Amino acid sequence: MTDTQIDPHTTAAKIADLRHRMDEAVHAGSARAVEKQHARGKKTARERIELLLDPGSFVELDELARHRSTAFGLDATRPYGDGVVTGYGTVDGRQVCVFAQDFTVFGGSLGEVFGEKIVKVMDLALKIGCPVIGINDSGGARIQEGVVSLGLYGEIFMRNVRASGVIPQISLVMGPCAGGAVYSPALTDFTVMVDQTSHMFITGPDVIKTVTGEDVGFEELGGARTHNATSGNAHYLASSEEDAIEYVQALLSFLPSNNLDEVPAYPFPAAPTEADLELDTLIPDSANQPYDMHRVIETVVEDFLEVQALYAQNIVVGFGRVEGRPVGVVANQPMHFAGCLDIAASEKAARFVRTCDAFNLPVLTFVDVPGFLPGTGQEWDGIIRRGAKLIYAYAEATVPKVTVITRKAYGGAYDVMGSKHLGADLNFAWPTAQIAVMGAQGAVNVLYRSELASAADPASLRTQLVEEYEDTLANPYVAAERGYVDSVIEPSATRVQVVRALRTLRTKRDSVPPRKHGNIPL
């Protein structure tokens, strides 16, 4: 052996070999592929993980894993990592597991080893009880590996379902996500997409054109804006990858690590503010004039983080804090469709209430709902069945439930929106609340049809009868007399009452009859 040769059997040589392999794993994607990724405005898998996790906290798993396939010449190219980066680290000091698909290696396509790595890190997250965050950027199944790829997709879906309601699951879609791959984000709790660079669809534009003749582009079909505003498949529209990751970090701060852990709490000053007093003048004197429910929410809770802000805007859902403790907020929004409930709003709110219940977050509901949106489109598309999901979600939830009726609570929609009858613990109403079977105009038309038809001055009589109806029934006091609301409060006292209510309910214990599971009207 010459002086220039190094004995490969020495410890120093073995360490050097390990470092070489690790370096190869880190640079598995070619410089050209990385350059193309950056040119599209996208970061690499490792860059995304670095942004997401606390500095220096990432521990990678299976960085030396390689595929075993020999079909179609794959045995000639066996990069370390196999196109996905997996491991664990911390976000704000709290443990999370993560996987990031690497588009610079095999286009991020999923093969057997790729899938096994994701399954392994998901199993770890479930075992230790921490959130799992998946960063999706993939060309889909690795065609060369055939049905094995499909099998691993199924294994991932199975774990998504098993982990549902046990640990938070968050999907970041930061590139293409097509075919069967879309069902993993669909099964997770929250999906975040980036404007212009994220796409999700079952079948792409070319297939759609061939089969149906429709001509549609990637962005219109499955872009981030489409899934946030139209389909409701996504929960946040990020302006950039940095914005997407910041939203996920904020989201995690409201969620427990698992369904048995306490939710994180942060100190927050609770001194009275001018905003509390402003609520006393928020509700317009005219019942037909809208106001922005965000003003109520942001006065009563701190750090409000809205979810699905662009979808079904007639209802607002999101997370906030009361005395530094996370709560889920559901609120009708009079600025859109007068706050009516429709199919999209019902499903959006039902899903959110169930998410809160799964992770032991109290549900705070603000009600201003004139009823369900009428129309053949709603009826034929299944508002009866799909609206019932919201009833089911509220009735099923065993977490603390506090409801505040600010103005209208008409008909069946009164029952649906966190009423005492569906198990709400503490219900409050403002003096501006109108709790009745229907609005005064509609009620007068039904009750006094013949009198109005024969009246000399129908308009004057209608005005008189509407006032009488409002004075008699369209107020919070009939409900208060029967205990359907626990207290009628001044708007400016809302925050204090909510704080006291949630303090009282911290020790709430509730149980349901033993059963395998209920049968929610899907």
Secondary structure, DSSP 8 states (H G I E B T S, - for coil): --TT---TTSHHHHHHHHHHHHHHHHT-S-HHHHHHHHHTT---HHHHHHHHS-TT--EEE-TT------GGGGGG---TTTTEEEEEEEETTEEEEEEEE-TTTGGG-B-HHHHHHHHHHHHHHHHHT--EEEEE----B-GGGTHHHHHHHHHHHHHHHHHTTTS-EEEEE-SEEEGGGGHHHHHSSEEEEETTT-EEESS-HHHHHHHH-----HHHHHBHHHIIIII---SEEESSHHHHHHHHHHHHTTS-SSTTS------------HHHHHGGGTS-SSTTS---HHHHHHHHSEEEEEESTTSSTTEEEEEEEETTEEEEEEEE-TTTGGG-B-HHHHHHHHHHHHHHHHTT--EEEEEEE--B--SHHHHHTTHHHHHHHHHHHHHH--S-EEEEEEEEEEHHHHHHTT-GGGT-SEEEE-TT-EEESS-HHHHHHHHTHHHHHH-SSHHHHHHHHHHHHHHHTSBSHHHHHTTSSSEE--GGGHHHHHHHHHHHGGG--------S------
